[in-house]
Amino acid sequence: MLVRRRTEPPSGAGTGALMCLAAIAVGVFAVTDAIWLKVVLLLGPMALANVIMTVSQTACARIAPASRRGVVLGALSFVYALAGALSPWATGRIVDAADSITSGYRAAFLLTSALLGLTGLLALCLLRPERDARHLVGTTRDRPRVAKK
């Protein structure tokens, strides 16, 4: 007798799909010259990439044991802050190395598009906080620390 296991889409499927849509929008933004289209993309689908910020905090909070949740969320905030500091530096390096400012910014936006697409696909396929939390239950014990006398 065959038993079918019900497969649910990963909880990151929606977020991953939004990030992939944002990746396409950033790529179109990089290659188009139509100002009206750039404005529409900038105010609409390119902003969808920001969804991952709230979803990742929720996913990390679900996965991390309560006693370590603050450290995990603090580390996640550090990663976001580090990205905010490194991205202008990386963009500047790309623009400086290019033949022209326009081609440099185009390359930087295309790199951003590729990174968004890759991380969107990873979230789409792998982000399952409930499953990961179940795996961690066996490896970590979430009990309060007792002071030694």
Disulfide bonds with the S-S distance in Angstrom:
none
